[in-house]
């Protein structure tokens, strides 16, 4: 029987876990950068780039633990008595970090904040940050968002006004909404006037899949459809299903065996309520979308969520052992066997909110298409041990099955 503790997200990014040589060297490099620029006119910015699953959060967890240890215990360190915060704009991931803080000697739960909360506290003079560590920086708001009580133009710009050093991790293929629209070029343009350094992580830690399969996912999520690779990894299970319910049953079985296995889906399904819930229906398959999670436990670790369908908003940043993905109506196969993206079929209205700095209709359409493809990228890279696929579109489903079989 599997152990729930080994599946816990807190165990996968804990500062107690050993680092690889590369990760350890990177932590030391960032610490040296931080101390070198701590007393200079700020901000100095260190960016860590990396795809989903390349160990970015593990590096940050170790880094921040060392920062706070020196801040709170050292007397001869430049970091002594500094005021430092760890920011993440994702409520489910924030829960994990705060849980970790409760078990670490040098970390406090209040060290971990949402960006808007810290910006508002800084504006009121309640906090005076020296070093900021930002996980999932591609989720930072890049325009005002009154729903989230952010009234500035860009969260990173707001944070740069107060901090002396900022360390952030970034992956443009995980940008999911217009209000947090970023590209590497946009980020680099923003930080270029300041002292800055960068590092790119490339080794895939999450997925026990072959490089060929990772490349196939990257190509698919850039609208390049190629045959599925014949070698997907000796310890990785790739399957394509003709029946979403059969896929669900396979995921349920995997969940019984090893835990942390869930069905997830893209947007593109009716938002009408049925008994107080939003449902996804695909033939025999009929399950509700994920519900708002009021607990301190991440959505995927709640036993009852085996009977829900996860989304990018509950799964981004987390591992699953096996993930079953429903590719919804927004993606299909056209007559030329090319992957088509249908903007009018995307039902996540929050994703496409207009922004004043994008006015070219052609560019706007391309950005929207890429946001949809990014959401697929996020979902496809959740599975550590396996990826199960079902496509709503008949032609795409048959194409994938033929190339998989």
Secondary structure, DSSP 4 states (H G I P E B T S, - for coil): ---HHHH-HHHHS-TTSPPPHHHHHHHHHHHHHHHHHTTSSS-EEEEEEE-TTSSHHHHHHHHHHHHHHHHHH-SSSTTTT--EEEEES-HHHHHHHHHHHTT-TT--GGGEE-HHHHHHHHHTTS---SEEEEESGGGS-SS-BGGGTB-SS-HHHHHHTT-SEEEEEE-GGG---GGG---HHHHHHHHTTS-EEEEEE----S----HHHHHHHHHHTTT---PPPS---TT-EEEE-S-HHHHHHHHHHHHHHHS-EEEEE-S-S---EETTEEEEEETTEEEEEPPP--SSS-GGGSGGGGGEEE-HHHHTT--EEEEEEEE-TTEEE-TTS-EEE-GGG---GGGG---TT---HHHHHHHHHHHHHHHHHHHHT-EEEEEEEEESSHHHHHHHHHHH-
